[in-house]
């Protein structure tokens, strides 16, 4: 389904009901709006794994402008602020009053920006594998996981080298190190093939947007309860950076969980534990006495 939000139409999909029978009445369940990473990927990154969340909530998948099945829009509108404002406007159009906003990887940057720009609009915030560590910290993890070659490929890629050769090196040498699953994440190849990539957005991120994201001096402005999930072996959103993020969110209740032997994308890497933590976080008030 597509809905107009400002100057673009955004694609979304829905998994699970918002209203469920509860004796003689209908009971509302939380609505989780999930934001994909990439940037330039799409919501299919969450399928089918996020069906697990429909046991306790409605899940809405959203392709951000420029990505997937949503309109591209003007490339000048591919900014953290515009993506964040799109999410809030999307929730307004669908009349989602109290969304739980969940972002993975760069989708978490969008979710965090939304929480900063619209502090009274979200009920809760979930950040999965979000905050990148300093370059030296990330390169050290790549070297620990994949040796000197992985470190060098990552250095060149992040420095901004272009062309098919460095893209192939990044995809063959570095991307496999995102996962620490013992089975090697057997669904990864099919999942990547399913994505409707916009590589223009990804390149825009590499050369411009990555350097523009610096929320550290504003994090105290986040007001809604926040859950942070991180992998101890994540070579991008490093575990020390997740701990620094939790410490900087001084204006809201924070839960931080750093999982051992887990890489990038906790919901894919450790789904049983991740969805258990998500359920506890989302349902805490709904299941408390008197609710």
C-alpha angles and dihedrals in degrees: 000000000000129000131186115250112176110305097349142054114236124206119227138169131200129219120186133003127285092206121048131178113262110178109292093350142055117248125211118229126202118270116224116199109200123205122202127221132224097087094245096028122105144233094277087086086079097052130132096354097067092060083088090072092060088078088078108011147024113259123210118191117205131193107212120228111283092025140091115332095345123101115273096225121187112328088229087067093061094105134126090244095051093046090049093048089047090058093053092045089049090053089049092052092050091041093237097164102185110019125183101223115210124184131180122203109327088358084067089057088057092046092048091048089052090052090051096046096039105029095165097046102073128068094201140354128218120192117190119187091337121138115070118220123228114287094256091051092051094046090051091056092048090052092048091051102035110014132240094317092059090049092051095047091049091048092052094045094050091045087065105255112165136202140076094283097061091041090054091047092050093048095046101037108027109026094061088059091064088080127062096178112136090229092053093243096282092197093058097094094051092043092054091048091053094057119102095218125200100199090185089068091047092051090046087055094049095049102034121359099054091062092045095061109091112136097154098111092048102046093102087070094070107106108175124086109272134206117200120195122187140165121233089220098044107134094198111032093037125208094239089054090052089053091049090049092053090050093051095053093086097151099064143039109273133197116193124191120179109186121210120236091012126126134194117332108030095201090060097036099048106010099165094054095037095053091045089055092045093051093049091049097045096042100041097103095033092059099038119111114282095020 
